[in-house]
Amino acid sequence: MSMKISARFHRGNLHNVDEKIPNGHSTIIYIREGPGVLSSSCSTPENTILEVPSTTPDTGGVSGMWLSGREGGGLPWEEISRVLHTDPNLGISSREVLNRRQLVGYNEFSEAVDDPLWKKYLGQFKEPLILLLLASSFVSLCMGQFDDAVVITLAIVIVASVAFIQELRTDKALEELKKQVPATCTCLRDGNIREYQARELVPGDIVHLNIGDRVPADLRLFEALDLSIDESSFTGETEPAPKICSVITTSNYSTSGSMGNLAYMGTFVRTGRGKGIVISTGEKSQFGELFRMMQEEEAPRTPLQKNMDELAKKLSVFSFGFIGIVFILGLYQGIPIHKIFNIAVSLAVAAIPEGLPIVVTMTLCLGIRRMAQRSALVKGLHTVETLGCVTTVCSDKTGTLTKNEMTVTSIATSEGDECRMTGVGYSTDGEVVFEGGYSELANEAVTKLLETGAVCNNAQIIGGQLLGQPTEGAILAAAIKHGVYNARDKYQRLEEIPFKSETKTMSVKVKNKKTGEVEWIVKGAIEAVLRSCTHYHQNMALLPLSQEKQHKILTASLERGRQGLRVIGIARGSSLLELSYMGMLGIMDPPREGARSSVTTLQSTGVRVKMVTGDAQETACAIAQAVGLHVRPGTVFSGEQLDNMDDRVLTGLVSDATVFYRVSPRHKLRIVKALQECGEIVGMTGDGVNDVVALKRANIGISMGKMGSAVSKEAADMILNDDNFTTILSAIEEGKCIFHNISNFVQFQVSTSLVALSLIALSTLFGLPSPLNPMQILLINVIMDGPPALTLGMEPIDDDVKVQPPRDTTKDLITKKLIKNCVISASVIICGTLWVFRSEMSDGVVTARDTTMTFACFVMYDMFNAMSCRSESKSVLEIGITSNWYLFVALTATIVCLLGVVYLPFLQWVFQTEGIHISDWIHLLCLTSTVLLVSEFRKFLDRRHEYSAAVFSSKRFWSSKKSSKSSSWVDEV
């Protein structure tokens, strides 16, 4: 069938429609006249539905084949049925399905074609530092320095290969997101119910839902029998959402993304059954919007990658600058131009640290390994170091700060006993703590209350795992903690009235197997339970339930509600109209053990922690205060408030905010972007489908390993295997340590390069004999980039580094302080090496002994320099000589290698050396240790200066406080 429809619009009204329709076919055109209101222009059998949207001028389209959640939830289902031209009792015809599919396509997501593997591998060579090293290798090859060219090329291939392998393990979030959509569904078409492929659904299809089904598309429900759907992956709500069929106005629309009369694609049916009309499919669904947002967002480059880019630029400038200086000096000395060029280029190439990418890669790999041992799985190499730069952690509540296991934390019996329950989750660890002191009467009342709650219960706990509703699991776990086991075995269940959103209670009729007594047990919302109560238990006797007593109970319930507790009332009696109130249980998903101390530690090191959750305000604020977040007016915002803010206002408020509640995926993304706009490095935690876009956009996306969805795990940069917020603290400490180790290596590399370049440049430009022969220079270059240098990246975590604030990402890898330290160390080594060379070359002729002493002096200087570079501020004695066992072994191996070069005949021939006396070694040992002594003295002066600055700053602070108090006293007088 072919058709052409063109339209001209003005203010939402259709003026002209030109149709060309083949014979035997007719078309219904639906025109949107306002939000949620559609009208038809004709109605005939066997027709195709097409809406011409008023929001798209001069365009024919099919957007009206879909309805948004707000539109679908705000209209009666009968109107939806009329709009989409479908019959809830018959469905749509198979022919109509084909016609609609031509317009709207399949119920699936389109994904960009992935690059082939070879293209991904070549993409690793686009990094600025890698390009600089490639240029260096090419120049070395052209100048005949084949050994340098091979070494540099090998280093590049190793780094690129490691990065390529890491990339293959990531970026599969979109694949996992598509798995959330079921393959098949139960659908009504042509008056027959059968199973269809979910991708074949079109708007207007009638879908039947049962327990255990995944919703295949966005549905407007028109039948919901005890239907509850788990939407935690979207909203963060722990409890399944009860569903209804009635109209929901826009004012009642939940900003967490859920409407009570809609079933969303990818969610899971927990209880009951229902029927619904498909209103949105594919990328037009709520799930599809998330998919589209996921594709649009790109992960930002990490701070370390930016630092390496900047380093590559500076090295390039340095190389060209160095060539220019050498040229000028060479021309001044009268050296031929071609010789000057060869010298300048050779030295410029030697100045580029080809070992830096390998050391960085190896250090990051070691960091990944160490984090894995601390229950944190990191997927990207540069992600490891970024953790040390995080300035703000946006944490989800459910499953991160809390365990995502509902727990009874408060007990109040009708006797007046107040108790609290220890332990978290569905384990049996915990006990009842009586606030007013233990008594047999109080214990009996608590036992009876928990036993009653366990009987009116359908949950099971097997091996610490819950089978059933979280609230019922919490009550059952509390009974077990108090020693009430198998309470249901004492009774025979005769009848059950399941929980309904209308009654807000669950009731069971049971018969005591011993006494034969038949009674009703009811649990549910406290106000609903009290409506059916006529008495209450007091001192093991039944007393009439007065209005005053009811008011007192409701007041206590309201107070617990303000603390973020879900309050469950429990009663029992001979009939549903004459129940005896027994008490109430306060249930919540409590903070994890260690969450508060971790939050406090992070805040003390300058890292802000913010809670971003889909939960209600009371619950969110209660948990935030429990974990140590500062909750005060002006720091708590809802998703609805965010909707009323533009990006500029949000950017101004987001830094001081502490809690965001009732937020949707779009809100989370806006929060992350606003923080990044403020210059923050953002770590975002999440475990659900609703978190994936923010996880991808954040500098560090952190997912939960146990409770997290497969989608969130793939989108995240790091996975917490133990789902514990405390692990984030450990990972941040590891990130700080990694950059600390990289800085130490850079200091060692730069100082050694300065020495090598200076010695060769000075001797060449001023016509002096070379203090080292080419083979000795090559070996020094290997040692410089070899084991001693590499093991600096294996330095264990420094306790002082842990408590440092996040590093300033605007600062370069090579700072002024690092350059100062390098110049001091290099000056000592240059002076000492040249002094040895000149002392040995007293006759003006360079002999094997002269170069041997100079070579040994240089290598030993390097060893002591490596020891001094282990810390920027701490003494070697404070760190411990053998605390870095890898460096100790590497230095030992270097000594063995040096002795072999000096004393083994074959190596003497290769490196043109000769044996030296033990007195020479003692002389060299005393001389070369000066670089370590000078470094230790420099560190001592730096520490003293920092201490003096801190004391001065403290005095100024207290002086200003004292003067402000004095001025305020004068004002009061």
Disulfide bonds with the S-S distance in Angstrom:
none
